[in-house]
């Protein structure tokens, strides 16, 4: 099976041809699918999508970097997003952040060595009255206390 930087080109071919009919206007949707498949958009995929859709690589790259939903660096299997917005901040978000960094042995914006977790902070998750809040993948945890962090992380082992 042909590979380019750990990208399954046959799978991309199938995706682009069958699901999107090689339509250059489907660029954002193609990138969404790639991001969902790999949990980021690998460089090899950017290049292949550009060739396959006959779009300049610079345009594909500009779309991939414009939208915050796309990531160009590998990410962990589980994405931990911690709210550090005003409401969560005044309720102790920085203590939770410190506990997460200690428990994961990483800083904000990093991946664990085993690529199990990526830890990021966000300005708002949208449930301000429930702060401090952390979100792991699609699961939201509210009113989080420091002593709950390790127990929450255990669910994702």
NORRAFEN-V577477 format. One record per pair of residues at least 24 apart in sequence whose C-alpha atoms are under 8 Angstrom apart, sorted by sequence separation. I is the first residue (numbers start at 0). J is the second residue. D is the distance in whole Angstrom. If there is no record, write none. Layout:
# NORRAFEN-V577477
I_J_D + I_J_D
This chain:
# NORRAFEN-V577477
26_52_8 + 23_52_5 + 40_69_7 + 42_71_7 + 21_51_7 + 22_52_7 + 23_53_7 + 39_69_6 + 40_70_6 + 41_71_6 + 21_52_6 + 23_54_7 + 39_70_5 + 40_71_5 + 41_72_7 + 38_70_8 + 39_71_6 + 40_72_7 + 41_73_8 + 11_44_8 + 26_59_8 + 30_63_7 + 39_72_6 + 40_73_8 + 39_73_6 + 6_41_7 + 27_62_7 + 34_69_6 + 38_73_7 + 39_74_6 + 75_110_6 + 8_44_8 + 15_51_8 + 34_70_7 + 38_74_6 + 74_110_6 + 75_111_7 + 95_131_8 + 4_41_7 + 6_43_6 + 11_48_8 + 38_75_8 + 79_116_7 + 81_118_8 + 83_120_6 + 84_121_7 + 4_42_7 + 5_43_8 + 6_44_6 + 31_69_7 + 38_76_7 + 76_114_6 + 77_115_6 + 78_116_6 + 79_117_6 + 80_118_6 + 81_119_6 + 82_120_6 + 83_121_6 + 84_122_4 + 92_130_8 + 4_43_5 + 8_47_8 + 12_51_8 + 30_69_8 + 75_114_4 + 76_115_5 + 77_116_5 + 78_117_5 + 79_118_5 + 80_119_5 + 81_120_5 + 82_121_5 + 83_122_5 + 84_123_5 + 92_131_5 + 3_43_5 + 74_114_7 + 75_115_5 + 76_116_6 + 77_117_6 + 78_118_6 + 79_119_6 + 80_120_5 + 81_121_6 + 82_122_6 + 83_123_7 + 87_127_7 + 90_130_6 + 91_131_6 + 92_132_8 + 3_44_8 + 75_116_4 + 76_117_8 + 78_119_8 + 80_121_6 + 82_123_5 + 86_127_6 + 90_131_6 + 74_116_7 + 75_117_5 + 82_124_6 + 86_128_7 + 74_117_6 + 87_130_5 + 88_131_7 + 86_130_6 + 87_131_4 + 86_131_8 + 87_132_7 + 98_145_6 + 102_149_7 + 83_131_8 + 95_143_7 + 82_131_7 + 95_144_7 + 99_148_7 + 82_132_6 + 95_145_5 + 98_148_7 + 81_132_6 + 82_133_6 + 94_145_7 + 81_133_4 + 80_133_6 + 81_134_6 + 95_148_8 + 79_133_7 + 80_134_5 + 79_134_6 + 80_135_6 + 78_134_8 + 79_135_4 + 78_135_6 + 79_136_7 + 77_135_6 + 78_136_5 + 77_136_6 + 77_155_8
